[in-house]
Amino acid sequence: MAEISILVGKRIRELRKKKGLTQAQLGSEADINDKYISEIERGSSKLTVNALNKIALALKVSAKDILDFDTIKPTRKELEEDLAWMIGKTSDEQIIFLHKLVTEILK
């Protein structure tokens, strides 16, 4: 599972883009520096409760909506990296089973 700040950032980016806003526009609406918005979206800066509230109001969503990570759709690259990490953790027996399983799925 990704770190919470990364998930929050992805969710804010997703909602911002859905509303058709740039980071600068969201920053202006939320009275938050657009560089801070960028850092939040990248997960490189922690989001304060105050900033969460301001961003939610600017996006016209609830804070709960921002924290709803079930709607985040990972990119193909993220999925591939996650699969590679999981495969790296498997035993020889498990990798053989996974290979057979994937082969059957792709037939």
RONUZA-366340 format. One record per residue (C-alpha): residue number from 1; residue in three letters; chain; x, y, z. Coordinates in nm, 3 decimals, decimal comma. Each point is the difference from the previous one (the first is absolute). Example, Ala and Ser with C-alpha at 12.3 -4.5 7.8 and 13.67 -1.06 7.14 Angstrom:
REM RONUZA-366340
<rec num="1" residu="ALA" chaine="A" c1="1,230" c2="-0,450" c3="0,780"/>
<rec num="2" residu="SER" chaine="A" c1="0,137" c2="0,344" c3="-0,066"/>
//
This chain:
REM RONUZA-366340
<rec num="1" residu="MET" chaine="A" c1="0,000" c2="0,000" c3="0,000"/>
<rec num="2" residu="ALA" chaine="A" c1="0,127" c2="0,342" c3="-0,092"/>
<rec num="3" residu="GLU" chaine="A" c1="0,083" c2="0,254" c3="0,267"/>
<rec num="4" residu="ILE" chaine="A" c1="-0,302" c2="0,205" c3="0,106"/>
<rec num="5" residu="SER" chaine="A" c1="0,146" c2="0,333" c3="-0,121"/>
<rec num="6" residu="ILE" chaine="A" c1="0,046" c2="-0,147" c3="-0,349"/>
<rec num="7" residu="LEU" chaine="A" c1="-0,358" c2="-0,129" c3="-0,005"/>
<rec num="8" residu="VAL" chaine="A" c1="-0,136" c2="0,336" c3="0,118"/>
<rec num="9" residu="GLY" chaine="A" c1="0,205" c2="0,180" c3="-0,262"/>
<rec num="10" residu="LYS" chaine="A" c1="-0,122" c2="-0,226" c3="-0,280"/>
<rec num="11" residu="ARG" chaine="A" c1="-0,357" c2="0,046" c3="0,111"/>
<rec num="12" residu="ILE" chaine="A" c1="0,031" c2="0,380" c3="0,009"/>
<rec num="13" residu="ARG" chaine="A" c1="0,160" c2="-0,001" c3="-0,346"/>
<rec num="14" residu="GLU" chaine="A" c1="-0,279" c2="-0,223" c3="-0,132"/>
<rec num="15" residu="LEU" chaine="A" c1="-0,273" c2="0,226" c3="0,142"/>
<rec num="16" residu="ARG" chaine="A" c1="0,178" c2="0,318" c3="-0,114"/>
<rec num="17" residu="LYS" chaine="A" c1="0,031" c2="-0,127" c3="-0,357"/>
<rec num="18" residu="LYS" chaine="A" c1="-0,361" c2="-0,119" c3="0,001"/>
<rec num="19" residu="LYS" chaine="A" c1="-0,100" c2="0,359" c3="0,085"/>
<rec num="20" residu="GLY" chaine="A" c1="0,225" c2="0,130" c3="-0,280"/>
<rec num="21" residu="LEU" chaine="A" c1="0,223" c2="0,201" c3="0,234"/>
<rec num="22" residu="THR" chaine="A" c1="0,372" c2="0,062" c3="-0,016"/>
<rec num="23" residu="GLN" chaine="A" c1="0,208" c2="-0,017" c3="0,316"/>
<rec num="24" residu="ALA" chaine="A" c1="0,020" c2="0,380" c3="-0,007"/>
<rec num="25" residu="GLN" chaine="A" c1="-0,377" c2="0,033" c3="-0,027"/>
<rec num="26" residu="LEU" chaine="A" c1="-0,058" c2="-0,245" c3="0,284"/>
<rec num="27" residu="GLY" chaine="A" c1="0,259" c2="0,181" c3="0,209"/>
<rec num="28" residu="SER" chaine="A" c1="-0,171" c2="0,331" c3="-0,065"/>
<rec num="29" residu="GLU" chaine="A" c1="-0,347" c2="-0,139" c3="0,081"/>
<rec num="30" residu="ALA" chaine="A" c1="0,128" c2="-0,166" c3="0,318"/>
<rec num="31" residu="ASP" chaine="A" c1="0,226" c2="0,291" c3="0,100"/>
<rec num="32" residu="ILE" chaine="A" c1="0,298" c2="-0,239" c3="-0,004"/>
<rec num="33" residu="ASN" chaine="A" c1="0,330" c2="0,047" c3="-0,181"/>
<rec num="34" residu="ASP" chaine="A" c1="-0,004" c2="-0,196" c3="-0,328"/>
<rec num="35" residu="LYS" chaine="A" c1="0,347" c2="-0,140" c3="0,081"/>
<rec num="36" residu="TYR" chaine="A" c1="-0,149" c2="-0,153" c3="0,316"/>
<rec num="37" residu="ILE" chaine="A" c1="-0,283" c2="-0,147" c3="-0,213"/>
<rec num="38" residu="SER" chaine="A" c1="0,265" c2="-0,155" c3="-0,226"/>
<rec num="39" residu="GLU" chaine="A" c1="0,187" c2="-0,143" c3="0,299"/>
<rec num="40" residu="ILE" chaine="A" c1="-0,322" c2="-0,143" c3="0,144"/>
<rec num="41" residu="GLU" chaine="A" c1="-0,093" c2="-0,161" c3="-0,332"/>
<rec num="42" residu="ARG" chaine="A" c1="0,346" c2="-0,160" c3="-0,027"/>
<rec num="43" residu="GLY" chaine="A" c1="-0,022" c2="-0,123" c3="0,358"/>
<rec num="44" residu="SER" chaine="A" c1="0,317" c2="0,186" c3="0,092"/>
<rec num="45" residu="SER" chaine="A" c1="-0,172" c2="0,228" c3="0,250"/>
<rec num="46" residu="LYS" chaine="A" c1="-0,236" c2="-0,095" c3="0,280"/>
<rec num="47" residu="LEU" chaine="A" c1="-0,350" c2="0,138" c3="-0,021"/>
<rec num="48" residu="THR" chaine="A" c1="-0,128" c2="0,188" c3="0,303"/>
<rec num="49" residu="VAL" chaine="A" c1="-0,363" c2="-0,029" c3="0,111"/>
<rec num="50" residu="ASN" chaine="A" c1="-0,041" c2="0,371" c3="-0,074"/>
<rec num="51" residu="ALA" chaine="A" c1="0,135" c2="-0,042" c3="-0,354"/>
<rec num="52" residu="LEU" chaine="A" c1="-0,218" c2="-0,308" c3="-0,053"/>
<rec num="53" residu="ASN" chaine="A" c1="-0,307" c2="0,203" c3="0,094"/>
<rec num="54" residu="LYS" chaine="A" c1="0,099" c2="0,292" c3="-0,227"/>
<rec num="55" residu="ILE" chaine="A" c1="0,067" c2="-0,233" c3="-0,295"/>
<rec num="56" residu="ALA" chaine="A" c1="-0,329" c2="-0,187" c3="0,055"/>
<rec num="57" residu="LEU" chaine="A" c1="-0,193" c2="0,328" c3="0,004"/>
<rec num="58" residu="ALA" chaine="A" c1="0,179" c2="0,122" c3="-0,313"/>
<rec num="59" residu="LEU" chaine="A" c1="-0,076" c2="-0,329" c3="-0,180"/>
<rec num="60" residu="LYS" chaine="A" c1="-0,360" c2="0,008" c3="0,131"/>
<rec num="61" residu="VAL" chaine="A" c1="0,037" c2="-0,348" c3="0,150"/>
<rec num="62" residu="SER" chaine="A" c1="0,014" c2="-0,129" c3="0,356"/>
<rec num="63" residu="ALA" chaine="A" c1="0,324" c2="-0,088" c3="0,176"/>
<rec num="64" residu="LYS" chaine="A" c1="-0,138" c2="-0,354" c3="0,005"/>
<rec num="65" residu="ASP" chaine="A" c1="-0,009" c2="0,004" c3="-0,382"/>
<rec num="66" residu="ILE" chaine="A" c1="0,368" c2="0,091" c3="-0,006"/>
<rec num="67" residu="LEU" chaine="A" c1="0,079" c2="-0,285" c3="0,238"/>
<rec num="68" residu="ASP" chaine="A" c1="-0,197" c2="-0,254" c3="-0,207"/>
<rec num="69" residu="PHE" chaine="A" c1="0,292" c2="-0,193" c3="-0,147"/>
<rec num="70" residu="ASP" chaine="A" c1="-0,214" c2="-0,282" c3="-0,141"/>
<rec num="71" residu="THR" chaine="A" c1="-0,073" c2="0,211" c3="-0,307"/>
<rec num="72" residu="ILE" chaine="A" c1="0,366" c2="0,053" c3="-0,090"/>
<rec num="73" residu="LYS" chaine="A" c1="0,093" c2="-0,185" c3="-0,316"/>
<rec num="74" residu="PRO" chaine="A" c1="0,369" c2="-0,087" c3="-0,017"/>
<rec num="75" residu="THR" chaine="A" c1="0,188" c2="0,059" c3="-0,323"/>
<rec num="76" residu="ARG" chaine="A" c1="0,131" c2="-0,290" c3="-0,204"/>
<rec num="77" residu="LYS" chaine="A" c1="0,354" c2="0,090" c3="0,107"/>
<rec num="78" residu="GLU" chaine="A" c1="-0,101" c2="-0,005" c3="0,368"/>
<rec num="79" residu="LEU" chaine="A" c1="-0,167" c2="-0,338" c3="-0,045"/>
<rec num="80" residu="GLU" chaine="A" c1="0,305" c2="-0,141" c3="-0,179"/>
<rec num="81" residu="GLU" chaine="A" c1="0,230" c2="0,125" c3="0,275"/>
<rec num="82" residu="ASP" chaine="A" c1="-0,227" c2="-0,145" c3="0,266"/>
<rec num="83" residu="LEU" chaine="A" c1="-0,015" c2="-0,336" c3="-0,177"/>
<rec num="84" residu="ALA" chaine="A" c1="0,378" c2="-0,005" c3="-0,040"/>
<rec num="85" residu="TRP" chaine="A" c1="0,040" c2="0,070" c3="0,372"/>
<rec num="86" residu="MET" chaine="A" c1="-0,245" c2="-0,277" c3="0,089"/>
<rec num="87" residu="ILE" chaine="A" c1="0,167" c2="-0,249" c3="-0,234"/>
<rec num="88" residu="GLY" chaine="A" c1="0,335" c2="0,085" c3="0,157"/>
<rec num="89" residu="LYS" chaine="A" c1="-0,139" c2="-0,110" c3="0,338"/>
<rec num="90" residu="THR" chaine="A" c1="-0,127" c2="-0,340" c3="-0,117"/>
<rec num="91" residu="SER" chaine="A" c1="0,154" c2="-0,341" c3="0,050"/>
<rec num="92" residu="ASP" chaine="A" c1="0,100" c2="-0,220" c3="-0,296"/>
<rec num="93" residu="GLU" chaine="A" c1="-0,315" c2="-0,206" c3="0,053"/>
<rec num="94" residu="GLN" chaine="A" c1="-0,220" c2="0,310" c3="0,003"/>
<rec num="95" residu="ILE" chaine="A" c1="0,158" c2="0,144" c3="-0,315"/>
<rec num="96" residu="ILE" chaine="A" c1="-0,064" c2="-0,327" c3="-0,185"/>
<rec num="97" residu="PHE" chaine="A" c1="-0,362" c2="0,010" c3="0,113"/>
<rec num="98" residu="LEU" chaine="A" c1="-0,035" c2="0,367" c3="-0,103"/>
<rec num="99" residu="HIS" chaine="A" c1="0,150" c2="-0,076" c3="-0,342"/>
<rec num="100" residu="LYS" chaine="A" c1="-0,251" c2="-0,281" c3="-0,057"/>
<rec num="101" residu="LEU" chaine="A" c1="-0,286" c2="0,220" c3="0,119"/>
<rec num="102" residu="VAL" chaine="A" c1="0,090" c2="0,292" c3="-0,225"/>
<rec num="103" residu="THR" chaine="A" c1="0,055" c2="-0,233" c3="-0,295"/>
<rec num="104" residu="GLU" chaine="A" c1="-0,352" c2="-0,138" c3="0,047"/>
<rec num="105" residu="ILE" chaine="A" c1="-0,152" c2="0,347" c3="0,032"/>
<rec num="106" residu="LEU" chaine="A" c1="0,166" c2="0,119" c3="-0,319"/>
<rec num="107" residu="LYS" chaine="A" c1="-0,108" c2="-0,299" c3="-0,215"/>
//
